[in-house]
Structures are given as C-alpha cells and as structure tokens.
Amino acid sequence: MRTGAAFRLSSDHDGGAAFVTRTLGLEPTDGFEVGDRVGRTGSVRRRSLWSLSSGLPPESELAAHLDWLLDLLEPRRDLLWRLADQGYTADWFCLAASGAAEHAVGLTRPLLTRLLTVPGDLLLDVMGDD
C-alpha cells in the first residue's frame, strides 16, 4: 500500500502562491506562479499553485496523511475560507495505490467532519501499486 495527500490552492492571480504563503505563514511543499515555465515545453502556467503535502511516509494510512495536514490547516481555517472567497480553488489531492484486493482505505465520520471545516473538494486517485 502506498498513500499520500496534499492540500492545494490555485488561482489565476499573478503572485498567487506567494500570497498564500504570506497569508498562511506556511511554506508550501511546491509552489508555482502564473507565467512560470513548465518543463522544457516552453509553455507557461496559466494558474498559480500552492501545495502542501503530508510529511508522513507513503506506507501510512491515507487518514493519517489527512489528519497530519488538518492539524496544520485547521487553525488557519478562517484564512483558508477567505482565500476561497477571493477566488482561490482548493482541493485535497489524495493517492491510494494498492495491489488488487490488498487494502481498503478508511475515512471515518470524524475525519470527514474535520475535512468539511476547511474548503476544498476531496479528490482520490486510486490505482494499482505498479
């Protein structure tokens, strides 16, 4: 089983990721601005992205990754909702990779309730472990 989770904020505002960092007082795991070059293609980003990934190992349960992120983000929930009101798009991007019928991902009602206190849709990328 391999899992991971990241909370992401994106916008079409120039300087959007830097603004999120200043507003939240948290350094992102990844941050990109509108106009940044994408790889070697020569194309440029049309949206900024601020992404904070869980610091837990990939063998951890998905719920543990989400709890880890929520422990950092819940105290900043008012700021996160303000960013959403300013046009930032929020989501929780989660990975669950497992061999066939090897493992079930469990998300408890209390965890789901915690997720609802912070903006963002829950996105689950579920795949085989190969």
ChimeraX attribute file (.defattr): number of C-alpha atoms within 10 A of each C-alpha:
attribute: neighborCount
match mode: 1-to-1
recipient: residues
	/A:1	17
	/A:2	17
	/A:3	23
	/A:4	24
	/A:5	28
	/A:6	23
	/A:7	24
	/A:8	21
	/A:9	26
	/A:10	24
	/A:11	22
	/A:12	17
	/A:13	16
	/A:14	14
	/A:15	16
	/A:16	21
	/A:17	26
	/A:18	17
	/A:19	14
	/A:20	23
	/A:21	15
	/A:22	10
	/A:23	14
	/A:24	16
	/A:25	10
	/A:26	13
	/A:27	15
	/A:28	20
	/A:29	14
	/A:30	13
	/A:31	19
	/A:32	20
	/A:33	22
	/A:34	19
	/A:35	15
	/A:36	14
	/A:37	14
	/A:38	11
	/A:39	8
	/A:40	6
	/A:41	7
	/A:42	9
	/A:43	11
	/A:44	13
	/A:45	15
	/A:46	15
	/A:47	19
	/A:48	23
	/A:49	25
	/A:50	24
	/A:51	24
	/A:52	20
	/A:53	20
	/A:54	21
	/A:55	13
	/A:56	17
	/A:57	12
	/A:58	17
	/A:59	10
	/A:60	13
	/A:61	19
	/A:62	23
	/A:63	19
	/A:64	18
	/A:65	21
	/A:66	25
	/A:67	17
	/A:68	16
	/A:69	21
	/A:70	20
	/A:71	11
	/A:72	13
	/A:73	20
	/A:74	16
	/A:75	12
	/A:76	16
	/A:77	16
	/A:78	14
	/A:79	16
	/A:80	23
	/A:81	16
	/A:82	13
	/A:83	21
	/A:84	18
	/A:85	11
	/A:86	11
	/A:87	13
	/A:88	23
	/A:89	17
	/A:90	23
	/A:91	17
	/A:92	23
	/A:93	19
	/A:94	20
	/A:95	18
	/A:96	21
	/A:97	19
	/A:98	18
	/A:99	12
	/A:100	9
	/A:101	7
	/A:102	10
	/A:103	11
	/A:104	10
	/A:105	14
	/A:106	10
	/A:107	13
	/A:108	10
	/A:109	9
	/A:110	9
	/A:111	15
	/A:112	13
	/A:113	10
	/A:114	15
	/A:115	20
	/A:116	12
	/A:117	15
	/A:118	22
	/A:119	22
	/A:120	20
	/A:121	14
	/A:122	16
	/A:123	13
	/A:124	12
	/A:125	13
	/A:126	13
	/A:127	13
	/A:128	13
	/A:129	13
	/A:130	6
